[in-house]
Amino acid sequence: MFKGGFAIWVFIGAAWSSVPEPVLPLNEAVQTAIRANLRVQGAALEVDEAGDSVEALKTRRYPRLELDAAINRNLTTQSYTFPEGSLVPDSEIGPIPPENVEITSEEGTTKIVSFSARQPLTKLYTIALEICEGYVTTEMAVQKVRWTQQDVAYLVKLQYFEVGRILGDLQAIDESILFLSSLSDLVRNYVDQQVALEYELLDVRARLAQRQLERQRMVDEMITAKERLNALMGRDVETPFNVEHLPLPHQVVYDTDESLLLAFDQRADFIESQLAIEKAEYSYDVKKSEYIPDVDIHFSYIKLYNVNLIPDAEAFVALDFRWEFFDWGRKRDELASRASKIAGAEVKMGEVRNQIEIEVRDSLRKLRTSQESVGVARELQAAYREKLRVMINRYREQTTLLTNVLETETQLERANRDYNKAVLSVWGALAEYEKAVGEV
């Protein structure tokens, strides 16, 4: 694994820059990105959002308190007439009222204040299910944060290795530039001695200029790679840093079955797929609870001001019962839809499980192949280095052509890059394996 697996020294002299820069260890780069990466921060906000939704759901378990107040301005005069004997047609004292009585309202304003409290009873079961569903949603958001962190950590490692690859290629091209500079001086002496031709000197100088131009291109590529790594870490893109040299890691072999068990236990996307099934089941239960009638306790108090004709206050406690006893099959169809979501979540978990198995096995195969490629690249590097030594000695002795020397130098420069790439491919395969098993 990466933990503790890096040497602390950097390339001496920082081949691509004359200004020393602070060394950024890989573990520090990963931890910085996990904390400050913008994608991670965005995923963390979803956790807060889900948690706030759960807290809001909890308040629905308590009584609903409402206060209404109004001031009415009477724009028309209202008149009420009680005909003679309308209350008591005949009594010992005669009809009541004894004659027609007309009552009119007074102009002005009427003030009304109303207070009510409604406590759900049977609905508490549905609310409890919704709260449980909210907890599952929150945990899914947490797993999304973990998955984002794992993905960002993987991208940081790859970008870190990309910087290391460019740095290694710069070291190889600097070695080539140094060799071609020395060879240019040697050929220049041969041209002065009329042992070599002018076009041969021009060929060496052209190759030297080409290497120097390529070096500048690599320096620009290095700057861009560092800016991308800074962006992944949530830092200013121009923050200076240098990377550690990546030595050849020890050869490791991981058991496939143990790796799969570790992946199923740690992969955030697999855990999230399991939680998706649980959420779908709670959603089904919430919809099913709609068959239960709603029973609430309701208290209400109303107070009227500037009213003399009728009682100015009213208070009551009621037990409210509401039941939609026939819905034309709507709840049945909605339940069927929720059941389909459960089945879909189970299918999705199966897909994720198969994908994890493929990724783990593929990462193990890549790790094995990359480890084997290092030995081949090392042997080729050593062979071409020795061949170049022989060729330059022969050229000094005038027993071989300059083209043979230049061809061998090109082969060595390519072999140096291939060895650097092979070493970094092992680290890349390790990073892919760690992502496959759910490690940061």
C-alpha positions in Angstrom: 0.0 0.0 0.0 1.0 3.7 -0.1 1.2 4.1 3.7 4.8 4.8 4.6 6.0 3.5 1.2 7.7 6.6 -0.1 11.3 7.8 0.2 11.7 11.3 1.5 14.4 12.6 -0.9 13.6 14.5 -4.1 15.4 14.6 -7.4 18.7 16.4 -6.7 18.7 19.9 -8.1 15.0 19.7 -9.2 15.9 19.0 -12.9 13.2 21.2 -14.3 13.6 24.2 -12.0 16.4 26.1 -10.5 14.3 27.3 -7.5 13.9 24.8 -4.7 10.3 24.1 -3.8 8.7 22.5 -0.8 8.3 18.8 -1.0 4.7 17.6 -1.0 4.4 14.0 0.2 1.7 11.9 -1.5 -0.2 11.1 1.8 -0.3 14.8 2.6 -1.6 15.6 -0.9 -4.4 13.0 -0.5 -5.4 14.1 2.9 -5.5 17.8 1.8 -7.7 16.9 -1.1 -10.1 14.9 1.1 -10.5 17.9 3.3 -10.5 20.8 0.8 -11.6 19.4 -2.6 -14.6 21.3 -3.9 -16.4 18.1 -5.0 -16.0 16.7 -1.5 -17.3 19.9 0.1 -20.3 19.8 -2.3 -21.1 16.2 -1.3 -20.8 17.2 2.4 -23.4 19.9 1.9 -25.8 17.2 0.8 -25.3 15.5 4.2 -26.2 18.7 6.0 -29.3 19.1 3.7 -30.5 15.5 4.4 -29.9 16.0 8.2 -31.9 19.2 8.2 -34.8 17.5 6.4 -34.9 14.8 9.1 -35.0 17.4 11.9 -37.8 19.1 10.0 -39.7 15.8 9.9 -39.3 15.3 13.6 -41.3 18.6 14.3 -44.3 17.1 12.6 -44.8 14.8 15.6 -45.8 17.7 17.8 -49.1 19.7 17.8 -49.7 22.1 15.0 -50.3 25.5 16.6 -52.0 28.3 14.6 -53.0 31.8 15.5 -55.3 33.8 13.2 -56.2 37.4 13.7 -58.3 39.7 11.5 -59.9 43.2 11.6 -63.0 43.5 9.5 -64.3 46.8 8.2 -68.1 46.8 7.8 -68.8 48.3 4.4 -72.6 47.6 4.4 -75.3 47.8 7.1 -76.7 44.4 8.0 -80.3 44.1 9.1 -82.1 41.3 11.0 -85.9 41.2 11.4 -87.7 39.1 13.9 -91.5 39.0 13.0 -94.2 39.2 15.6 -94.5 35.9 17.5 -91.6 34.3 15.6 -90.0 33.1 18.9 -93.2 32.2 20.9 -96.5 32.5 18.9 -98.8 32.5 21.9 -98.1 32.8 25.6 -99.8 34.2 28.8 -98.4 37.6 28.0 -99.0 37.3 24.3 -96.8 36.6 21.3 -93.0 37.0 21.6 -91.9 39.4 20.2 -95.1 41.3 20.5 -94.4 43.1 17.3 -91.9 43.1 14.4 -88.4 43.8 15.7 -85.6 45.0 13.4 -81.9 44.9 14.5 -79.2 46.6 12.4 -75.4 46.3 12.8 -73.4 49.3 13.6 -70.8 50.7 11.3 -67.2 50.3 12.2 -64.8 47.4 12.6 -65.0 43.9 14.0 -61.9 42.1 15.5 -61.5 38.3 15.4 -58.8 36.2 17.1 -58.6 32.5 16.6 -56.2 30.0 18.2 -56.1 26.3 17.3 -53.9 23.2 18.2 -54.1 20.0 16.2 -52.2 16.9 17.5 -51.9 14.0 15.0 -52.5 10.5 16.4 -52.5 7.8 13.7 -50.3 9.9 11.5 -47.5 9.5 14.0 -46.8 6.0 12.5 -46.4 7.5 9.0 -44.2 10.3 10.4 -42.0 7.7 12.2 -41.5 5.8 8.9 -40.6 9.0 7.1 -38.0 9.9 9.7 -36.5 6.4 9.3 -36.4 7.0 5.6 -34.7 10.3 6.2 -32.0 8.7 8.3 -31.3 6.3 5.5 -31.2 9.2 3.0 -28.7 10.9 5.3 -26.5 7.8 5.5 -26.6 7.5 1.7 -25.4 11.1 1.5 -22.5 10.1 3.9 -21.6 7.2 1.7 -21.6 9.5 -1.3 -19.1 11.7 0.5 -16.9 8.6 1.2 -17.2 7.6 -2.5 -16.3 11.1 -3.6 -13.3 11.1 -1.2 -12.2 7.7 -2.6 -12.5 8.9 -6.2 -10.7 12.2 -5.4 -7.9 10.4 -3.6 -7.5 8.1 -6.7 -7.4 11.1 -9.0 -4.8 12.9 -6.7 -2.6 9.8 -6.8 -2.8 9.6 -10.6 -2.0 13.3 -11.0 0.8 13.0 -8.5 2.2 10.1 -10.5 1.8 12.2 -13.7 4.0 14.9 -12.1 6.5 12.2 -11.2 6.5 10.8 -14.7 7.2 14.2 -16.2 9.9 14.8 -13.7 11.5 11.4 -14.6 11.3 12.2 -18.3 12.9 15.5 -17.6 15.8 13.7 -15.8 16.1 11.4 -18.8 16.1 14.2 -21.4 18.6 16.2 -19.3 20.9 13.2 -19.4 20.4 13.1 -23.2 21.1 16.8 -23.5 24.3 16.5 -21.5 25.4 13.6 -23.7 24.6 15.4 -26.9 26.4 18.5 -25.7 29.5 16.4 -25.1 29.1 14.6 -28.4 28.7 18.0 -30.2 32.1 19.1 -28.8 33.7 15.8 -29.8 32.3 16.0 -33.4 33.3 19.6 -33.6 36.9 18.6 -32.9 36.7 15.9 -35.5 35.4 18.4 -38.1 38.2 20.7 -37.3 40.6 17.8 -37.7 38.8 16.9 -41.0 38.0 13.5 -39.6 34.2 14.1 -39.6 32.0 16.0 -42.0 30.1 19.2 -41.3 26.7 17.7 -41.8 27.4 15.2 -39.0 28.0 18.2 -36.6 24.8 19.8 -37.9 22.9 16.6 -37.2 24.1 16.4 -33.6 23.3 20.1 -33.0 19.9 19.7 -34.5 19.2 16.7 -32.2 20.5 18.8 -29.3 18.2 21.7 -30.2 15.3 19.2 -30.6 15.9 17.8 -27.1 16.1 21.3 -25.6 12.8 22.3 -27.2 11.2 19.0 -26.0 12.5 19.8 -22.5 10.8 23.2 -22.6 7.6 21.5 -23.6 7.9 19.1 -20.7 8.5 22.1 -18.3 5.2 23.6 -19.6 3.5 20.2 -19.2 4.9 20.0 -15.6 3.4 23.4 -14.7 0.0 22.4 -16.0 0.1 19.0 -14.2 1.0 20.8 -10.9 -1.9 23.3 -11.4 -4.3 20.4 -11.9 -3.0 18.7 -8.7 -3.4 22.0 -6.8 -6.9 22.3 -8.0 -7.7 18.8 -6.9 -6.4 19.7 -3.4 -8.5 22.8 -3.3 -5.5 25.1 -3.2 -4.5 28.1 -5.3 -3.3 26.6 -8.6 0.0 28.5 -8.5 1.0 27.1 -5.1 4.6 25.9 -5.6 5.6 22.3 -4.5 7.7 19.4 -5.6 6.9 15.7 -5.4 8.8 12.9 -3.7 10.8 10.5 -5.9 8.9 7.2 -6.3 11.2 4.3 -5.8 10.3 0.9 -7.1 7.8 -0.5 -4.6 8.2 -4.0 -3.1 6.5 -6.7 -5.1 3.2 -7.5 -3.5 0.6 -10.2 -4.2 -3.0 -9.9 -2.9 -5.5 -12.7 -2.5 -8.5 -12.3 -4.8 -11.1 -13.6 -2.4 -9.9 -11.5 0.5 -9.7 -8.4 -1.7 -13.3 -9.0 -2.8 -14.5 -9.3 0.8 -12.6 -6.1 1.7 -14.2 -4.3 -1.3 -17.8 -5.3 -0.4 -17.1 -4.2 3.2 -15.5 -0.8 2.3 -16.8 0.3 -1.1 -19.1 3.3 -0.5 -21.0 2.8 -3.7 -21.9 -0.8 -2.7 -23.0 0.3 0.8 -25.0 3.1 -0.8 -26.7 0.5 -3.1 -27.7 -1.5 0.0 -29.1 1.6 1.6 -31.1 2.4 -1.5 -33.0 -0.9 -1.1 -33.7 0.0 2.6 -34.9 3.5 1.5 -37.2 2.0 -1.1 -38.7 -0.3 1.5 -39.4 2.6 3.9 -40.9 4.5 1.0 -43.2 1.5 0.3 -44.3 1.4 4.0 -45.0 5.1 4.0 -47.3 4.8 1.0 -49.0 1.7 2.6 -49.7 3.7 5.8 -52.0 5.9 3.8 -54.6 3.2 4.1 -54.8 4.1 7.9 -57.5 6.7 8.7 -56.3 10.0 10.0 -57.3 10.7 13.6 -56.4 14.0 15.2 -57.2 15.8 18.5 -58.2 19.4 17.7 -58.6 22.3 20.1 -59.9 25.7 19.0 -60.7 29.0 20.6 -62.3 32.0 18.8 -62.8 35.5 20.3 -64.9 38.3 18.6 -64.7 42.0 19.5 -67.2 44.7 18.9 -70.0 42.1 18.6 -73.1 42.2 20.8 -75.7 40.2 19.0 -74.1 36.7 19.3 -71.7 35.2 21.8 -68.3 36.7 21.5 -66.2 33.7 22.5 -66.2 30.0 21.5 -63.9 27.1 22.6 -64.1 23.4 21.8 -62.1 20.2 21.8 -62.8 17.7 18.9 -61.7 14.3 17.8 -61.3 14.5 14.0 -61.6 11.4 11.8 -60.8 11.4 8.1 -60.7 8.4 5.9 -60.5 8.1 2.1 -62.4 4.8 1.9 -62.4 4.7 -1.9 -59.6 6.1 -4.2 -60.3 4.4 -7.6 -57.2 2.3 -7.2 -54.7 5.1 -6.8 -53.0 3.8 -3.7 -52.8 0.3 -5.1 -51.0 1.6 -8.2 -48.8 3.8 -6.2 -47.8 0.8 -4.0 -47.1 -1.2 -7.1 -44.8 1.7 -8.2 -43.0 1.7 -4.9 -42.6 -2.1 -5.1 -41.0 -1.7 -8.5 -38.5 0.7 -7.0 -37.5 -1.9 -4.4 -36.9 -4.4 -7.2 -35.0 -1.8 -9.2 -32.7 -1.0 -6.2 -32.0 -4.7 -5.8 -31.1 -5.0 -9.5 -28.8 -1.9 -9.1 -27.1 -3.5 -6.1 -26.4 -6.6 -8.2 -24.9 -4.4 -11.0 -22.7 -2.6 -8.5 -21.6 -5.9 -7.0 -20.6 -7.3 -10.4 -18.8 -4.1 -11.3 -16.8 -4.2 -8.1 -15.8 -7.8 -8.8 -14.6 -6.8 -12.3 -12.7 -3.8 -11.0 -10.9 -5.8 -8.2 -9.9 -8.6 -10.5 -8.8 -6.2 -13.2 -6.7 -4.2 -10.8 -5.0 -7.3 -9.5 -4.1 -8.4 -13.1 -2.8 -4.9 -13.9 -0.7 -4.9 -10.8 0.8 -8.3 -11.7 1.6 -7.2 -15.2 3.0 -3.8 -14.2 5.3 -5.5 -11.7 6.6 -7.8 -14.4 7.2 -5.0 -16.8 9.6 -3.2 -14.5 12.1 -6.1 -14.8 11.9 -6.0 -18.6 12.3 -2.2 -18.7 15.3 -2.3 -16.3 17.1 -4.9 -18.4 16.5 -2.9 -21.6 17.8 0.3 -19.9 21.0 -1.5 -18.7 21.5 -3.0 -22.2 21.2 0.3 -24.1 23.3 2.1 -21.5 26.1 -0.4 -22.0 25.6 -0.3 -25.8 26.0 3.5 -25.8 29.2 3.3 -23.8 30.6 0.8 -26.3 29.4 2.9 -29.3 30.9 6.1 -28.1 34.3 4.4 -27.4 34.2 2.9 -30.9 33.4 6.3 -32.4 36.4 7.8 -30.6 38.4 5.0 -32.2 36.8 5.7 -35.6 35.5 2.1 -35.8 31.8 3.0 -36.0 29.6 5.7 -37.6 28.1 8.6 -35.8 24.6 7.5 -36.9 25.1 4.3 -34.9 25.9 6.4 -31.8 22.9 8.7 -32.3 20.6 5.8 -32.8 21.8 4.1 -29.7 21.5 7.3 -27.7 17.8 7.6 -28.9 17.2 4.0 -27.8 18.7 4.7 -24.4 16.6 7.9 -24.0 13.5 5.9 -24.8 14.5 3.1 -22.5 15.0 5.5 -19.6 11.5 6.9 -20.1 10.1 3.4 -20.4 11.7 2.4 -17.1 10.3 5.5 -15.4 6.9 4.8 -16.9 7.1 1.1 -15.7 7.9 2.1 -12.2 5.1 4.6 -12.1 2.7 2.0 -13.6 3.2 -0.1 -10.5 2.2 2.8 -8.3 -0.7 3.5 -10.6 -1.8 -0.1 -10.4 -1.6 0.0 -6.6 -3.7 3.2 -6.6 -6.3 1.5 -8.8 -6.3 -1.6 -6.5 -6.9 0.6 -3.4 -9.7 2.4 -5.2 -11.2 -1.0 -6.2 -11.3 -2.2 -2.6 -12.5 1.1 -1.2 -9.4 2.4 0.5 -8.3 6.1 0.4 
